[in-house]
Amino acid sequence: MDFEHIPHAAPVPSATRDEALANPGFGTLFTDHMIVIDYDADRIGSEGDGWHSARVCPREPITLDPAAAVLHYAQEIFEGMKAYRQEDGGIALFRPEANARRFNASAERMAMPQLPEELFIESIRRLIAVDQDWFPTIEGGSLYLRPFMFASEAFLGVRPARQYKYLVIASPAGNYFKSGAPAVKIWVSSDYARAAPGGTGAAKTGGNYAASLVPQAEAIEKGCDQVVFLDAVEKKWIEELGGMNLFFVFDDGTVVTPPLTGTILPGITRDSLIRLLREEGLTVREEPYSIDQWRDDANSGRLVETMACGTAAVVTPVGTVAGRDGEFTIGSGGPGQLTTKLRDKLVGIQRGRVADTYDWMTQLS
Ligand SMILES: *Cc1c(COP(=O)(O)O)cnc(C)c1O
């Protein structure tokens, strides 16, 4: 598909941009351009697969009909990925084809059209090509990419929409947690669930996040950084944080992570860590792990580390767990050995400092 290129008439002046890039924070600073591709089911056939009018254009507000289906029935999905400036000055993406595949898996669950994987990756290439001066200069910085799709058809009946918009925006990012990778304190939610069997927990859709905001606010109120959700049925099995998967490390060299049964999000960082851990000679089991066992194992010392992982924060140690029945500490309460080692390895691969033996990186320039 051809992309029309509409350059920004008044991009952010380089001095202003460079100043902002010295302290980008997370999710508040945006580049000059965006990608837009439209979809119309009524064009399928002689005119192709429905996707049309691909463009790289100035980042600006989008107009929507007040009856746009997304505003009423939440047909929306997104991805989160990062482009990294390499040691040698080039730019590379981490496993973009995995994001493209997951985007389509989310689309399927939300009754939305499939976006060809090559088009997904090409859209990201195009945006980085026009906005490559927007990489943060600080250590640990990256360009966070947010591809998303929503139902734009003006229609109040309840059925899958016939028109959608796919966009990509980019946001320069520093370290997700301000001080690098301190251990986080997490709150076990007793009153709320994030996802139920048969629901949308495995899809990267905005509604899952909307459902997590009240429990996340409760976690903050209790002096914690993040919320951890239990399964919706027995309220017993650990699932994941609002946006990160969990790994439990034991003193006998085994590691447990909750299985992908449809209620948790299949993280690409999770999948990558499983491979790195197995390469380290550790036994990784994808099996249910209960909150009571977590407390007992932390107290007995059998559990030595717990790590949370996701694109934004990479690998983060969990130091303390608090809940209705009090709190417990994992290991020393600070970053554990394996957590630190894996984080360094993964970040090293992403930055081009450690050999990419899995062929995870896609070089863009
Ligand atoms: C995106 C996400 C993750 C992490 O996935 P990565 O591909 O590793 O970034 C974990 N949990 C939820 C709910 C998510 O939305």
The ligand as an ORCA input file, in Angstrom:
! r2SCAN-3c Opt
* xyz 0 1
  C       0.678     -5.041     27.360
  C       0.356     -5.781     28.613
  C       1.295     -6.601     29.264
  C       2.738     -6.719     28.848
  O       2.907     -7.123     27.527
  P       4.313     -6.851     26.803
  O       4.100     -7.376     25.431
  O       5.346     -7.581     27.547
  O       4.514     -5.370     26.837
  C       0.876     -7.310     30.381
  N      -0.366     -7.186     30.853
  C      -1.298     -6.395     30.271
  C      -2.655     -6.313     30.845
  C      -0.955     -5.670     29.132
  O      -1.870     -4.876     28.565
*
